[in-house]
Amino acid sequence: MGCQSSREDLSKEERAIMLMEDQLEFFKNTCKIVDLNFRKYSSNGSINANQWSDITKSLGIKTRNCYQCPKVEEFYERHRTSNGDYRIKPLLTLGILMSSGTSRQKSKLLFEMLDPTNSKELRKEVIEEMLGYILDVCINDLPALVSNQTYPPVSEFKVRSYVQMLVDCREAAKEKLLHIFLNGNPKEKEAVTLHEFQEVFHDETNARLFFPHGVRHFVLKNGHDVHKLEHKLRKMQEDNFGTIEDKKENVENLGTAEDRKETENK
């Protein structure tokens, strides 16, 4: 169930989120079974209400509000279109990340989700699309399951504050993730093959990116460092040269001093 980290080492916010992730009950299935059911009961990139009912029954996942998971209906509503259908890509991404399986299996299934023609190659912009689904699920969607009604280790308010930290770090971390997922420098590589993509996740550290906790940990660690560095650089610039407002004031003062000097010379 989830990342292999010991829960004793996790923050209270992470524990609160992971407890609710388990309530979805995807862990009862392998990622291959999840993928098979989503593909079987879907058409044209979406899932209608009847198909969704078949998927949830087959997988035995929780979709109705209950004492243990009072926000699950709201959670799945996030992925419905205006006509009531469900979007397959974000939900399949969720299912693959939350189910059991090896990093090799999960990487292959996520790759194939975005390779409908079976070209065995994905362009950089498609990898970015994949990262968008992964980050949305792990940062925006799953933490929203936490409810004060279940007496979590930490309040909803603190989880929201934690999520805001993740959101602040997201873009900086995404650049590093793109580097990893492309198996090379994004400025030099325009595409990645299935074989190259799977090779990336032979590394144990990279393999953790197929668990929601592993993704959040990466975003905080890598995005936060860059975020702090940018903040420090801005602070240094302000300390050395002042803010933009200070600069404007200095220019105005300089102009006034020159005017005064010109007046004195006259």
N, C-alpha and C positions, 0 to 999 in steps of 0.2 A: 504494500500500500504506500505509494508515494516514494519519495527519495529515500536513500539508504541512510541518511543522517540520523543520529540518535535524537529523539525528540527532547531529551533532557538538555541538549546543547542549543535548542532553538529559542528564539525570542517568544514571548507570550503572544505576540501578534501572529507569528508564523504558526504556533501551535493552534491558535483559534481558527485560522484559515484551514489548516490541514485536517482538523477535526471535522469541519464541514465538508471538505472535499471527499472524505471517506463516506459521508452520508449519501453522496450521489450513487455509490455502489458500483461504479464502473470496474473496480478492482476485481470483481467476481469473474470477469471475462478477460481473455487474452486480446491483445490488440488486433490480431488477425480476425477473430470472431466479430469484434466491434466493426472493423472495416467491411467485412463480408455483409453484415446486416445493414449497414448504412448504404452500401452500394445496391443491395438487393431491393430495399424498400425506398427508392428515391428515383427521381427522373428529372432531367434537365437542370441539375444543380440545386434542386429543392426537394422538400419532403412535405407532403400534405398531411392533414390531421390523421387520416386512416393509416398512412404509412408510418407516421410517428408512433401511433399506438402499437403497431406491429413490432417496431424496433424496440420500444421500451419493454414490451412483454417478453420478447425473445431474449433480451439482455438482462431483464430483471432489475432495471435501474429505477431509482426513485424519481417520480415526477410530480407527486401530489404533496401539498403542504402537510406537515405532521409536526408533532411536538419536537422531534429531534432535528427537523429541518424545515422551519416555518417559512423560508423564503425561496423554496425550490421552484415554485410555479413562476414567480417573478424572475427568477434566474433564467429559465428557459424562454420566457417572453422576450428577453433581450434579442433573441435570434429568430424572431418571427417577422415576416414581411407584412406589408399593409393588407395583403389578401389572405393572411392567416397561415401561409406556408412557413416552413422552417428552412433556414439556410444551411445547406449541408456542410460547407467547408469549415466554418467555425465550430460546428458541433462535432464533426468528424475529428478535427484537431483536438478538441476537448477529450473525446473518447479515446483517441490514440495515446494522448499524454497520461490519462488517468487509469488506463487499463494496464494489465501486466504484459510483460514482453521484454525482449532484449533491445538494446539501442540499435542493433543492426536491423531488427524487424521494424521498429518504429520509424527509423530513418527511411527505410524503403517505402513504407506505407504513406508517409507524409510526402515523399517525393512523387509517388505515383498519383496522389490526389491532385497534384498540379501538373501532371504530365498525361493528359487524356489521350494523346496520340501515341503514347509509348515510345517517344523519341529517345529516351534514356539520357536526356540532357535538359537542364533548366537554365534559362538566362538569368542574369543577375536581378532583373526587375521582378522575376517570378519568385526568386529566393527571398527578396524583400517582402513580397506579398505573403509568403509563408511565415516569415518572422513577424509580420503584422498580426496574423492570426494567433500565433503562439503568445506574443506579448499581450494581446487583448485578453485572451483567455486567462493567463496567469496573473496579470496585474489588475485588470478592470473587472473581470467577470467573477472568478472564484472568490476573491475577498468579499464580494457583495453578499455571499451566503451567510456571513457571520451575523448572528442575531442575539441581542441581549436576552431574548426569551429563553435561550438555551443555557444561560449562565456561563458564557465562554471565559477562558482564562484572562481575557482583557476585553474592555468595552468596545462596542461598535465605533464609538468616537475615536478611540485610539487606533483601531484598525484603519479607519479612514485617513488618519494622520500618517500612518505607515504607508498606505497606498499613495498618498500625495508625494511622499519621498520617492517612491518607486517611479511615479509619473515624471517627477523632476529629473530623474536619472535615465529615463527610458531612451531618449534619442542618442545620448552619448554612448550608452551600452549597446544600442542597436548597431552602431557602426562597428563595434568590436565583434558582435555576433555575426555580422555580415562577412567579416574577414574570416571567421571560423567556418561558417557554413559554405563559403565559396572555396574553402581549402586554399586560400591565397589572398593576395592583396586585391581588394575590390577595384582599385584604380587600374589594375593591370588585367584582371580576369573579368570576362563578360559572360561566362557560362560555367557550369559544373556538370560533370557526368554523374550518373547514379553510382558508379564505382567509386569515384572521387568523394562523393558525398558520404557514402557509407564508411569510407576509410577514416574520415574525420572523427567518427564516433567510436572508433576502436580505443581511443584515448579515454581513460576512466573519467577524467575531469569533464571532458566534452560530453560524455554519455549522460552526465547528470542534467544536461539541458533538455532531456526528454522527460523530466519530472517537473511539475509546476514549482515546487520549492527550489529546485536547482536553478530554474530560470530566474526566480525572484532574487535568489542569493547572488547570482551572476550580475544582475542589473544593479543591485545595491552596491556590490563590491567594485565593479568596474565603472558604472555610471557615476557613482558617488565620488570616486577619486577624481574623475575628470571635472565633475560639478564643483568640487571643492577647489581644484586647481584654478578653474576659470574664475571662481569667486575671489581667490587669493590674488590672481593676476589683476582683476579689476580693482581690488583694494590697494594693491601696490601702485597701480597707475594713478589712482585718486590721491594716494599719499604723496607721490612724487610730483604729480602735475596738477592735482586738484580735479574736481568734477567738471563736467561741461559748463555747468552754471558758474563755477569758480573762474574758468577760463574766460567766459564772456565778461564777467565782472572785471577781471584783470585787464582785458583789452579795453574796456570802457574807462577804467582808471588810468591806463597808460595814455589813452587819448586825451583825457582830462589833464594829465601832467604835462603832456606835450603842448597842449593849448596854453597852459599856464606859463610854460617856459617861453613860448613864442610871445606871449603878452608881456613878460618881463623884459625880453630883448628889445621890444618896441619902446 
